[in-house]
Amino acid sequence: MTDERRSCVDCGTKGCDGKGAKRPDFCLTDNMPEGLLEESLSHYAEGEEADILRTAATVEHDGYLRWCRVQETIEFARRMGYRRIGIATCVGLLNESRTLARILRSHGFEVFGAGCKAGMVLKTDVGIDPECCEVGPNTCNPILQAEVLNHEETDLNIMMGLCVGHDCLFYRHSEAPVTTLVAKDRVLANNPAGALYTANSYYRRLEGDR
C-alpha cells in the first residue's frame, strides 16, 4: 500500500459530493491527468450518453429512498423511451428472470431473454480444464448471450447473475446499454456487499497477508 498512489478508495471525507467536507490532498478532483475531465464532459453534450446521464439523475431524484432497483430500472427504461428489453440471465436465476419478465411485460415492454447455457457447449470443447466439469459439463457463453440480444435489437439489456468474469465478456460484447439487477453470490444469497458489511467480523478472513 505504501508504494501505491492514494485514490478515491482511500478517502474518508467524500468532499466531492458538494456538501462542504474538506477534500484530502490526494483528491482525484485535483490530481487527475490533464484533459480527462473535459474529455468526459464532452460525451454529455448530446446523444444517448447525455440522455442516459440526465435520465438517471431524474430517476435518482424521484425515487430516492422510495423505489427499489426493479422499479428504478422500469422508470429508467420508460423515460429513455426503450421498448425492447433483453435479459441476460444465469440459468440458476431463471425463476427470478421469469418474474422480472412478467413485471416488465405488465408495463408494456417487449422482453427477450438469453440464458447462459444456451447452445449447450461442453466446457472441454473450449479449452476449459475437465476438472471444472464437476460443477456442470456445459460452459456459460456470455458472448453468445450478447450476440443473441444484439440480433434481437434490444434497447436495454439487464444482467441477471452472470458469473464473475462472464459478466465482463457480456458487458464488452453487448451493443445495447447494460444495467445489472442481480450480482451473483452463491454463498450470500446474491448479496456480495454482505461480505463487505461484515469484513471486520465474520468475513475478516478475506483480508490477505500483504
Secondary structure, 3 states (H helix, E strand, C coil): CCCCCCCHHHCCCCHHHCCCCCCCCCCHHHHCCCCHHHHHHHCCCCCHHHHHHHHHHHHHHHHCCCCCHHHHHHHHHHHHCCCEEEEEECHHHHHHHHHHHHHHHHCCCEEEEEECCCCCCEHHHHCCCHHHHHHCCECCCHHHHHHHHHHCCCCEEEEECCCCCHHHHHHHHCCCCEEEEECCCCCCCCCCHHHHHCCCCCCHHHCCCC
